[in-house]
Amino acid sequence: MMMMKKAIISNIVIIFGISAVLFICVAESRQPTPKAVQCSTVEIDAMPCLQFAQGGQDKVPQTCCNGLHNLADSATTVDDKTAACKCLATAFQKFPTIKDEDLKKIPGLCNVTVPFPLSKNLKCDNIKQFTIAY
């Protein structure tokens, strides 16, 4: 009788152990996967910078800097950074009046170091880490 109780308890412990492992596996598999960088979001973040980049404003708008910080926060992997670079490259081509000298000033004026130099002719290879400087 005692052996039977030990066997039952042992089986219950094994069943609970297996259930716990399965529960953890299911819970982990339901974690949301990070979203990839979307060009529409990159364009929305960059749009407030457009007038300054075209020479139409003397000062970089705070909304431009906020957008650049949002971009830095959302592009966390090399793939994200490369995608963001390609999105910006495509967006910049839509606006031929962008002035390279003004575009290049924006990261410094916003205290954000981007992993690629901003330019009308972006090169999206050898992407580095975004560094936010305050």
N, C-alpha and C positions, 0 to 999 in steps of 0.2 A: 504494500500500500504506500509506504514511504517512497519507494522507487518511482511509483507511478506519479506521485505528486511532484517529485523532482523533475521528471520527464515533461510533465505538463507545464510546469513553471519555466523550464528550459525552452520549450517550444514557444511559449508566450513571449519570452524575452527575445527570441530569434525573430518572431513575427513583428514585434514592436521595432526591433532594430532595422529590419528590412523596410517596414513602413516608413520609418524616419528617413532612411536613405532615399526612398522613392519620393517622399514629400519634398525633401531638399532638392532633388533633381528636377522635379516638376516646377518648384518655385523658381529655381535658377533659370529654367528654360523660358519662363514667362517674363523675365526682365526685359524691358524695352531696349531695343538695339538703338545705338546712336544714329541720328539722322545724318545723312550725307549732306554736304553743302549744296544748297540749291541756288542756281543762278538768279532766280527771281529775288531771293533774299539778299544775295550779294548786291544786286542792282539797287534794291531799295535802300540798303545801307550806304551805298556809294552815291546815290542820287543827290543828296544835299551838298556834296562836294563839287558838283558840276559847274556851278556859276563861278566859284573861285578858280577852278581849273581852267576855265575859259577866259580868265582875266576880268570877270565881271564884278568881282568883290575885292575889297581891300583886306578883309579879314576872313579867316576860315570860320564858317558857322559852327556853333557848338553841335548842331545836329549832324554835321559832317564828322566831327570827332567822335561823337557817340556811335555813329554808324561804323566807323573804323574800329572802335573798341569792340563793338558787337561782333564784327567780322573776326577780330583777333580771338575773342572768346569762343566763337563757334567753330573756327577752323583749328582743330586740335591735333590732327594727324597729318602726316606728310601728304596723304591722298587728299584730305580736306583742303590743305593749303594749295596744292597743285590745282584742284578743282576751282578754288576761289580765284586763283591767278588767271586761269583760263576764262572764267566768267568775266573778270574785269577786262581782260584783253579783248574779248568780244564786245563788251559794252563800250570800251574806249573807241573802238573802230566806228561806232555809230555816231560819234561826235567829233568830226574832223577839226573843229575849232578849239579843241583842248590844247592848251599850251604846256609843253613838257616842263618848262621851267617852273610853272605854277603847280603842276601836278606833283613834281618832286618835292616841293616844300611841305605838302600836306602832312605826311607822317611826323616830321619834326615839330610842326606847329601844334599837332594834336598829341604829342608825347607818346607816339606809338612807333616802334621799330617793326616794320613789316619784313617778311622773309624774302622779299624781292623788291628791287627798286621800282617805284611807280614810274611808269613811262607809257607813252602812247603805244610803243612797240614792246610790250611786256615779253620777257623771256621767262617761261615757267618751268625751266629745269633747275635742278640744284636748289630746291626750296629749303629754307631754313625755318627755325622756330620763330613764332611771333614773340616779341618781348614788349611788354607794356611797361613803360617808364613813367613814373609819377614824380 
